[in-house]
Amino acid sequence: METRSAKRKKYWLEGENGIDRISDLPDAVLHQILFHLPIKSIAQTSVLSKRWRSLWISFPDLDFTSINPIGVASTNAPNTKPSIKNKRLLLCPHSFSVKRLDFISQELDVEVATDDYFNFPRSVLTSESLRVFKLRSRYPGFRLLPPSVMKGGFQSLHTLSLSLVILYDQPTLSDLFTDSSFPRLKKLNLDACFGLKQLKVSCLALEEFTLENCFQLHGLDVSGAKLKTLQVASCFDAYCDKSWVKINAPSLRVMVWEYNAITENSSLENLVSAHEASIGFFVLNEDFSVTKLRSVSNLLSALSRLHTLTLEGQCVEVLSSRNYITNLMHPFDQLKSLELQTGFNKHNLPGLAYLFKCSPALHTLILKILNDYKIERRKWNKDLWDMPSSEEQFWESQSQALKPLLNNLSVVKIHGFLECENEVSLAKFLLKHGKALQEMTLFSGHCNYRDSLRRQKIRSQMMGFSRASSNAKIEFL
């Protein structure tokens, strides 16, 4: 027995004579008929049959202005339109035929999953109600509109996030992200901009800027009086010999610069408010040229007022390079917390010592040792407690230069501590000379039974050494 719903569907399609003539019409004609219906009614036709489902999926005119928000009556005042606060739209594989996208919304989150390129929706440019716009695309990505068109909109936008943008036809975006185009923009996120070689961002209202996975980038220019947070990760062309970065942000508080290729030139100005930073580099074939090392010095020197600093991604290796000019980098006179992520071997000792020398007021030192099979990590020999190793001799030679640090350092945490010669030598040195040292925590992983016995002996020796030369509390975890 047919249900009422099934009867209504059948009557809608077949009419009184039982013949479905509407479904046989061409797509273009049916799209034109559907164009006169509200978007909700158009979507409901997709349950009629597979034929109508394909029509809904391929419908090229998406007008969401007829949708009432939850809790708002359908009877609106004359000459007014319903306002939609938040909408998330997923455009699926056949939606690349979309020609029009209309909406009234404060926030629009669009994810595009198509088999072809998708063009940036023009209606977003002229929306007076839109405050937040996020556009994410899957492969092959979407293309921006011509610069002359793009620069004419976005007057009300506060947040913009674009992911997987194809810019081979527009490799230089030097006059798009300006105050005239984005007068109210506070948050900007650009991810995976393929073909982008030069980018300039100079929006006066901008407070947060994130740039990620732009591997072909040659030049970056960022300026903003209100910019507080800057994050750049996995960017710049490692093979470009004329890459550069320029940053001018007097209000910048937090800077994240991770896994970026080292640029040939770095110019960072007016970072007088910088408080916290995480810095890391991607180094191709240990390319430690004098020019690039000078660029690293310029970048770190511009952050000399930091209170908290994390260095990772071969930073210590760069500073340990024989071509590095140590007197170029300004000291971190206000630095209180320093975290270092590095492969701990004898070749990195000069870089570590230099960083300690540049951090005279340091309170907390966190050392995270990378357990790489390529890194030389010699097992500690118990006989070396009586006969100093070359590493111990190195640290002892630095005791006078590191005296300011040793007079202030209070907390030391070493992760990946495997009781190898390099880390034991540093731990002994800090215990022996650390005048203000109160706490040393050594984090080590699991080990087999033989190593466990050996570890217990070394720990016992270190505890005895600590009681004899320091008042610091030492703990093994």
HELIX and SHEET records of a PDB file:
HELIX    1   1 ARG A    4  GLU A   14  1                                  11    
HELIX    2   2 ASP A   27  LEU A   34  1                                   8    
HELIX    3   3 ILE A   39  GLN A   44  1                                   6    
HELIX    4   4 THR A   45  VAL A   47  5                                   3    
HELIX    5   5 LYS A   50  ILE A   57  1                                   8    
HELIX    6   6 SER A   95  SER A   97  5                                   3    
HELIX    7   7 SER A  123  THR A  126  1                                   4    
HELIX    8   8 PRO A  147  MET A  150  1                                   4    
HELIX    9   9 VAL A  290  SER A  301  1                                  12    
HELIX   10  10 CYS A  315  LEU A  319  1                                   5    
HELIX   11  11 THR A  326  LEU A  328  5                                   3    
HELIX   12  12 LYS A  346  ASN A  348  5                                   3    
HELIX   13  13 LEU A  349  LYS A  357  1                                   9    
HELIX   14  14 LYS A  382  TRP A  385  5                                   4    
HELIX   15  15 SER A  390  SER A  397  1                                   8    
HELIX   16  16 LYS A  403  LEU A  406  1                                   4    
HELIX   17  17 GLU A  421  HIS A  433  1                                  13    
HELIX   18  18 TYR A  449  SER A  469  1                                  21    
SHEET    1   A 2 ASP A  61  ASP A  63  0                                        
SHEET    2   A 2 ARG A 100  ASP A 102  1                                        
SHEET    1   B 6 ILE A  84  LEU A  91  0                                        
SHEET    2   B 6 SER A 105  VAL A 112  1                                        
SHEET    3   B 6 VAL A 132  SER A 137  1                                        
SHEET    4   B 6 THR A 159  ILE A 166  1                                        
SHEET    5   B 6 PHE A 142  ARG A 143  1                                        
SHEET    6   B 6 PHE A 118  ASN A 119  1                                        
SHEET    1   C15 ILE A  84  LEU A  91  0                                        
SHEET    2   C15 SER A 105  VAL A 112  1                                        
SHEET    3   C15 VAL A 132  SER A 137  1                                        
SHEET    4   C15 THR A 159  ILE A 166  1                                        
SHEET    5   C15 LYS A 187  PHE A 194  1                                        
SHEET    6   C15 GLU A 208  CYS A 214  1                                        
SHEET    7   C15 THR A 229  CYS A 235  1                                        
SHEET    8   C15 VAL A 254  ALA A 261  1                                        
SHEET    9   C15 GLU A 276  PHE A 282  1                                        
SHEET   10   C15 THR A 308  GLU A 312  1                                        
SHEET   11   C15 SER A 337  THR A 342  1                                        
SHEET   12   C15 THR A 364  ILE A 369  1                                        
SHEET   13   C15 VAL A 411  HIS A 415  1                                        
SHEET   14   C15 GLU A 439  PHE A 443  1                                        
SHEET   15   C15 LYS A 473  PHE A 476  1                                        
SHEET    1   D 5 THR A 172  THR A 178  0                                        
SHEET    2   D 5 GLN A 198  SER A 202  1                                        
SHEET    3   D 5 GLY A 219  SER A 223  1                                        
SHEET    4   D 5 TRP A 244  ASN A 248  1                                        
SHEET    5   D 5 ASN A 265  GLU A 269  1                                        
END                                                                             
